[in-house]
Amino acid sequence: MNKTEKLKLCVGCRQNFYNGNNGLGVKECWSLKTAKLVLRKRVHISQVPPWKQSPVKVFQCRREEGFVFTDPKKEY
């Protein structure tokens, strides 16, 4: 996967700020080079178990405000 394809998958991640989307001069997130796609359940922090949603493919380093990413088989 090339850098452009990876950057598309970073949209919505809190760390995407560091992919040149800042006034600090930081051009690339420290996790971008080693980012690997994994299956994870995207769970809202106020969602009570069981978590029955389908897993999604995301980078293992993905962080979103108000959500956690957990093992795809986990239901609680």
C-alpha positions, 0 to 999 in steps of 0.5 A: 500500500502506498502513502497516498492510499494510507493517507486516505485511510487516516481520514477521521483518525485523531492522529491525522492532524500530524499528516500535514494538517497542522500549523506546527510543520509536522508532515507525517504521523509517526505511525504512518510508515508501520501502519497495518490494516486489521479487523476491529469493532468500532465501539462508541464509549457509551455503547453497552454490551453486547457489541454486535456490530460487524468489524471494519478494516482499520489501521491498528493505530487508529484513534477516534474521539468517542470510540474504541477499537476492540477485538473483532470477536469481542462482545463485552 
